[in-house]
Amino acid sequence: MSNRSTEPIIHEYTGTSYRKNTNSGTRYVYRPLFMIGLSHKDNKENIICLVDSGADNNLFPADFGRRIGLKIEDGKPGSTAGITDEKMVTYKHKVKLWVNEKSFYVPVDFCDGFNHATPLLGQKGFFDLFNKVVFKKEEKIFELH
């Protein structure tokens, strides 16, 4: 099996609402959300993730790993820090990531301190599966080639 996806995928941004502290009502922000499958042995979960060009690695809440049968703390320990520079302990596991019907074994960092966040698809383990990733914000689509 090739290390890269060969079929182009075109996907629409997903509009998510948020409230501002103003009287102007609900606002929408369109984000590149994408459903992948994540599996380990016979356990598979479909998960909506953020395609994040600023993320070095795939980063998932630890609960997703537990749901597919991983013993999170058995992974390779590491750490990550986001925009707040607050370090969080991670555990790296190699799992099967499904993009449509095609699967790839990729590294994923799982983190207990990240349990209420949207999983991130990053440069290593997602972007590197494709020759090109294009964000077309005005058209509200992204393309995976």
C-alpha positions as CSV (number, residue, x, y, z in Angstrom):
1,M,0.0,0.0,0.0
2,S,1.3,3.5,-0.9
3,N,2.2,5.9,1.9
4,R,0.1,8.6,0.2
5,S,-3.5,8.9,-0.8
6,T,-4.0,8.9,-4.6
7,E,-7.6,10.0,-5.0
8,P,-8.3,13.7,-4.5
9,I,-10.8,14.5,-1.8
10,I,-12.7,17.8,-1.8
11,H,-14.5,18.6,1.4
12,E,-16.7,21.5,2.5
13,Y,-15.8,23.5,5.6
14,T,-18.3,23.0,8.5
15,G,-20.0,26.1,10.0
16,T,-19.9,26.1,13.7
17,S,-21.7,28.7,15.8
18,Y,-20.3,30.7,18.6
19,R,-21.7,33.6,20.7
20,K,-19.9,36.8,21.2
21,N,-20.6,39.1,24.2
22,T,-22.5,41.5,22.0
23,N,-26.1,42.0,20.9
24,S,-25.3,41.0,17.4
25,G,-26.5,37.4,17.9
26,T,-25.0,34.2,16.8
27,R,-21.9,34.2,14.5
28,Y,-20.6,31.4,12.5
29,V,-17.0,30.4,11.9
30,Y,-16.2,27.9,9.1
31,R,-13.6,25.4,9.9
32,P,-11.9,22.5,8.0
33,L,-13.5,19.7,9.9
34,F,-13.1,16.2,8.5
35,M,-14.3,12.8,9.6
36,I,-11.7,10.0,9.8
37,G,-11.8,6.5,11.2
38,L,-9.3,5.6,14.0
39,S,-8.8,2.0,14.8
40,H,-6.7,-0.4,16.9
41,K,-7.2,-4.2,16.6
42,D,-10.9,-4.7,16.1
43,N,-12.1,-1.4,17.5
44,K,-12.9,1.5,15.2
45,E,-14.3,5.0,15.9
46,N,-15.4,7.6,13.4
47,I,-14.2,11.0,14.7
48,I,-14.6,14.5,13.5
49,C,-11.3,16.3,13.5
50,L,-9.9,19.7,12.7
51,V,-7.4,19.7,9.7
52,D,-4.8,21.9,11.4
53,S,-1.8,23.0,9.3
54,G,-0.3,24.6,12.4
55,A,-0.2,21.3,14.3
56,D,3.1,19.4,14.0
57,N,1.5,16.1,15.0
58,N,-1.9,14.4,15.3
59,L,-3.2,15.2,18.7
60,F,-6.3,13.5,20.2
61,P,-8.0,13.5,23.5
62,A,-6.9,10.3,25.4
63,D,-10.5,9.2,25.7
64,F,-10.6,8.4,22.0
65,G,-7.6,6.1,22.3
66,R,-9.2,4.4,25.3
67,R,-12.4,3.8,23.3
68,I,-10.4,1.9,20.6
69,G,-8.7,-0.2,23.3
70,L,-5.4,1.5,23.8
71,K,-3.7,1.6,27.1
72,I,-2.7,5.3,26.8
73,E,0.1,5.3,29.3
74,D,1.8,2.4,27.5
75,G,2.6,4.7,24.6
76,K,5.9,6.7,24.1
77,P,5.8,9.6,26.5
78,G,6.2,13.1,25.2
79,S,4.8,16.6,25.6
80,T,3.1,19.3,23.6
81,A,2.3,22.9,24.1
82,G,-0.3,25.0,22.3
83,I,-0.8,28.7,22.0
84,T,-0.7,29.1,25.7
85,D,2.7,27.4,26.0
86,E,1.3,25.2,28.8
87,K,2.9,21.8,28.4
88,M,0.8,18.7,28.4
89,V,2.0,15.1,28.7
90,T,1.3,13.0,25.6
91,Y,1.6,9.3,24.8
92,K,2.4,8.4,21.2
93,H,0.8,5.3,19.6
94,K,0.8,4.0,16.1
95,V,-2.8,3.5,15.0
96,K,-4.7,2.9,11.9
97,L,-6.2,6.1,10.5
98,W,-8.9,5.8,7.8
99,V,-9.5,8.4,5.1
100,N,-12.6,7.2,3.3
101,E,-11.9,3.5,2.5
102,K,-8.1,3.8,2.6
103,S,-6.1,3.2,5.8
104,F,-2.7,4.3,7.0
105,Y,-0.7,3.5,10.1
106,V,0.2,6.8,11.6
107,P,1.5,8.2,14.9
108,V,-1.0,9.9,17.1
109,D,-0.3,11.7,20.4
110,F,-3.0,11.1,23.0
111,C,-3.3,13.5,25.9
112,D,-5.5,13.5,29.0
113,G,-5.3,17.3,29.3
114,F,-6.9,17.6,25.9
115,N,-10.1,15.8,26.6
116,H,-12.6,18.6,25.8
117,A,-11.0,19.6,22.6
118,T,-11.5,18.8,18.9
119,P,-8.9,16.2,17.7
120,L,-6.2,17.8,15.5
121,L,-4.9,16.3,12.3
122,G,-1.4,17.6,11.9
123,Q,1.6,17.7,9.6
124,K,3.1,14.3,10.6
125,G,0.5,11.5,10.2
126,F,-2.0,13.4,8.1
127,F,-0.7,16.1,5.8
128,D,2.2,13.9,4.9
129,L,-0.3,11.3,3.6
130,F,-1.0,13.7,0.7
131,N,1.0,15.4,-2.0
132,K,-0.9,18.6,-1.5
133,V,-3.5,20.1,0.9
134,V,-5.3,23.2,-0.3
135,F,-7.5,25.4,1.8
136,K,-9.9,27.6,-0.2
137,K,-11.4,29.7,2.5
138,E,-13.6,31.9,0.3
139,E,-15.1,28.8,-1.3
140,K,-15.4,27.1,2.1
141,I,-13.7,24.0,0.9
142,F,-10.4,22.2,1.4
143,E,-8.8,19.7,-1.0
144,L,-6.6,16.7,-0.2
145,H,-4.5,15.5,-3.2
